[in-house]
């Protein structure tokens, strides 16, 4: 994500995570990256995904419902050397209302996050908006109120028992040995994106096919999203059905390639393009035709439908027949001469050569000099 008018750009690499613990608040943990390109010494490589370490920032959290803002707070915090931040939303400095004023009625709410890099003096920039569904737990006396996510390098570093929904940050996971946020699904630790609880917003839900999707979303609501591994596409529920841009058909003169819709193909229904004096329709860069057999596009004057017709049918002609006098060589054409190639001259039915001596007069070749009462026919195309 890029922020306009900033020299240094920042983004969240991790899914913003919410740990709903025993306190009146929830944990927020993220890794912030510096998106400014940095030359790696000794190489020709520019790296732009370097953690923003030891940087003082302000995070502003806004919790809202479908119609209004319910709570705003700010946290002034420094990233650690790895660019990580971890805090409790609900324990910041209130800007509007208090955390206890939020009506946690079990309905969907939204968490908007803004970031202010203090060294940049550029103020707050919008980072993200996520859905949250949260009910605070009652205080259980002396139980641990620390809602931080535990960071481990191996699952062997953990000790049971675990509770459904427990979250950890595993620094070495999978064949690529990459870090991953994990959740206890009551049977095993699984990557957060494989957790199929549609009521949480820990990450994009991943399903293997339509059947798994329908099993996880028995009653989908408008806006639900899922990554379907069968089509390798993001699907969104539109209130009636699951829709994917990748699965949308491009037809009637359009086609898809490389996840892009492009012009070209077969028209399968009558198609109307309406223009106006302002919104005109034009082609630029057309090549000049050098083939005399090329077809010409014409438009029906009543319907505007485009058709093709042979070039020859568009030529109109005008002719004149002149009774020549003895020795006559010069004759007047029926129209002004614009192109000698559009004129044919016949004497007594035989085509003869000529030259144009001005824009209305031709002169026959000397060998074709006329005799009295010869019939000269001049045909001119226009």
N, C-alpha and C positions, 0 to 999 in steps of 0.2 A: 504494500500500500504506500503510495507516495503522497506527501503533503505539499500543497502548492506553496511557492515562495519560501522554501526552507533550504538552507545550505546542507543541513544534515537531516537525513530522513530516518524514521524509526518505524518498526512494525512489531507485531506480536507473532512469534513463531509457534508457540504452544496454543492449544485451545485454552481459553480462559477457563479456569476450573473453580467450581464452587463446592466447598465442603460444608454440608449442613450439619453442624454439630450441636452441642448442648447450649451454646451461648446464643444470645439474641443477635445473631449476625452470621455471616458465612465467609469462608476463606476464599481469597482471590490470589492466585499465584500465576505468574507469567514470566516468560523469558523475553526480554526486549533486545532487539538487534539493531545495530547501527547499519543503516543501508547506504552509507557513504562508501564509495569504492576506495579500497586501500591496496597499494602495491605490496605484493608478497616478495620480500627480499630474495634476490638470486633467481627470480623467475620472471616470465612475461605474463604472469597471471594477476588479474585484478580481482580481489575478493570483496564482496559487498554484504556478507552475512556474518559479521563479527559481533559478538555480544557487546552491548553497551554497558561496560563495567564501571562501577564506582562513580555513577553519575547521579546528581541530585535532581529529582523530578517531583512533580505534583500530579497525582491521579485524582480525577473528579469522577464520581459515580452518581448517576441519576437513575432512580427507580421510578418507573411509570406504569400505569395501566393502559387500557386501550384508549382512554380519553384525556388523561391528565397526569401531571407529575406528582408523585407522592412524597419523594424524599431526594435530597441532594447532600452529598458530603464530599470532603476532600482529604487526601492523605499526602503529606510531604514525606518523602522516603528516598533513600538512596539504593540504587541497584548494587548487588554484590559484585565481586570480581568476575562472575560468570554471567552478569546481566540479568540475574533473577531478582524478582520482587515477590514478597509474600506479605499479605495483610488481611485483616478482618474487615469486611464491609459491614458497617454498623458501629465501628469503633473509631471512625474518622471525625473530623471537625464538621458538625452540621452546618449547612449553608441554607437549607430550606427544610423546615419541620424537623422531626427527630425520627430515628429508626423505629421507635415504638408507635409512631403515628401511622405507620404503614398498615393497611388493612390486608393481613395475610388471610385471604378468604379461600385459598386453594385455586384461584383462577390465575391464568397466565399473566405474567408481568414482564417488563422489559428492563434490562440493565444496559444503559449507555455509558461508555467509558471514554473519557477525554484525557489527553496527556499534555503536560506543560514541561518542557525541558528548560530548566531555570537558566542555564548558561547561554541559551539562544535568545532569550528575551522576546520570543515570538508569541507568547501566550498559549492558550489551549488549542489543540487540534483534535478533531474527532477521530477516534480509533475504531470503535466497534459497537454494535448493538446486538444483544443476545437475549433470547427468551429464558426466563427462569420460572420455576415452580417450586415454592419453598414454604414450609411450615416450621416455625421455630419450635424447638423441643423445650419442655419444661426444665427448670433448673433442678439438678439432682444432687444438690448439696456439695459434698467435697470431691465430686468426680473431677477429673482433669478437664479444664476448660480451654486447653490449648488446641485450637483447630488447625494447626499447621499440618501440611501433608508431609509424611515421613519419606525421606529420600534414601534408597538403598541401591547397592550395586548388584545384588543377587536376591532372588526370592528366598534363598537359604538364610539370609540375614533376618528374616521375619520369624516371629514366634506366635503360634495360635494362642487363644481362639481369635477368629475374625468375625466381624459382623457384616451382614449384607449391606453393600454400599460403601464399605471402607475403601479408601483411595490411597495409593502410594505413587511415588515417582521412581521408576526403575531406570537406572542410568545405562544399563546394558541389556538390551532385549532383542531377540530374534537373530536371524542369520546375518543381518547387517550390523548387529551390536549397536543399535541406535537407542537413544532414550525414549521412553514411552510412559504415559500416564496410565496406570492400571487400576481396575476396580474389582472388588471381590463380589462375584455373582452368586454367592452362597454355595458354590461348588469349587471354583478355582479362580485364580487371578487372570483377568483377561484385559487386553487393551481397551481403553475407554471407547474407541470407535466401534468395538464389537459388542458393546453393551446395548441390548435391544429394548431397554425400557423407554417407551416413547414419551414418558412424562419427564425425563431428565434432559438437560441441555448440555451434557458434558462434551458432546461431539456429534458429528454427522453419523447417523445410523447406517451401517453397512449390512446389506442382505445379499444372499447368494442368488436368489431368483425371485420371481413374482410371488410364488407360494410362501416363501419365508417372509416376504414383505407383508402380505395379507395376514399372515399369522401374527406378526408383531403389531400391526395396525388394524385391529379388529373393527375399530370405529374411528377412522381417520377424520381429521378436521382440516379445513382449508388452510393451506400453508405448510402442512407437514412435509418434510423433505427426507429423502433416503437416497443412498448411493447403491445402485443395483449393479452387482458384479457381472450379471449375465450380459447386459447391454453396455457395461462400462459407462454408465451415464447417471446424472443426477435426475431424480424424479420428484415432482412436486404435485401434491394433491390439490386440485382446483375446486373441490367441493362436490365433484361428481365422479371424477376418475383421476388416475395417476397420469401425469403428462410429462413427457421428456422432450426437450428440444432435439436431442439426437434422433428420436423416433418419429418426429414430425416429418410428414412427406412434403417434398417440394415437387410440384407438378404444374401443369398448364404453362409451360415455357420456362420453368425453373428446375434446378437440380441441386443436390448437395454434394459437396466434396470437402474433405478435411474439416468437417464441422462448420462449413460455411455454405450459405445459400447463394447460388450463382445463376446468372441469366443464361438460358439456353434450354432447348428441349422441344417437345411436341405440345402444341395447344390441344386441349381435350374438350374445350367448350368455347363458345363465342366470347371474345374478349374485347372490351371497350376501353380505350384510353382517351380521356377527355382533356383537351387543351383549352387555353384561353389566350387572349392578347398578351397577358402577363406570363402565364405558365405555358410556354411554348414547348414544342418537341422537336429536337434536332439531332442530326448525326454529324460528327466531325471526323475528319481523317479518312473519308472514303476514297478508295483507289479509282483512278480514271479507267473507264472501260475502253479497251482497244479491240474488242470482238464485235463485229458488225451483227452477229447473231444473238447478242445478249438481249434479254427481255427487259421491258420497261415496266415499272410499277405505276399503276394508275389508280385513282380513287373514284368510287361510285359517287356521283354528285348528290344522290339522295340519302344513301345509308352511310357513306364514309368508308365502306369496306374496301380494303386494298386488294387489287388483282394485278396480274401480269398480262402483258400482251406483246406481240412481236414488234420490234422497232419499226419495221416496214409499214405497219398499219397506222402509225402516227403521222406519216408524211402526207401532206396534202399537195396537190399539184394543180397548176394552171397552165393551160396551153393556148396557143394562138396559131392559126393557119394563115399564111400570107401567100398570095399569088405574085410570083416574082416577075420582075421585068428583065429584059435581056441584059446580061452582064452584071446583074446586081449581086453584091457581096455583103452588104451591111443590112442588119435587120434590128428592129426594136423589140426587146423582150417584154413579155406581159407584166413582169414585176421588176423592181429594182434588183440589181445583181448583188448578192452578198457572198455567194460562193459559186464559182463556175462549175464546180463538181455537181451542183444540183440542177444543171441545165443539160438537156439533150436536144440536138437539132437534127431534123430529118429532111432530106430533099427527095421528093417523089418516093418516100418510104424507106430511103437508105440513110442510115446514120452517118453524119459527116462531122469533121472536126471544125473547131472555131476558136477564136480568142475574144475576150471581152476588151473593148476599147474604152468604155466608160461604164458607169453603173446602170445604163439602160440600153446599151448597144453592143451587139456582137458582130464579128466579121468572120465570114467563112474563109476556109483555106482557099488559096488561089485556084487550085485544081478543081474546086467545087463551084466555080462561077456559074451562075444560073443562066438559063435560057428563058425566053419569053414564055410566060404562063406555067413555069415550074411551080410545084406546090411545096412550100417550105413550112414545116411544122416545128414549132418551138415549144418544148415541154419544160416547165420550171417547177421544181419542188420547193415547198416552204413549210 
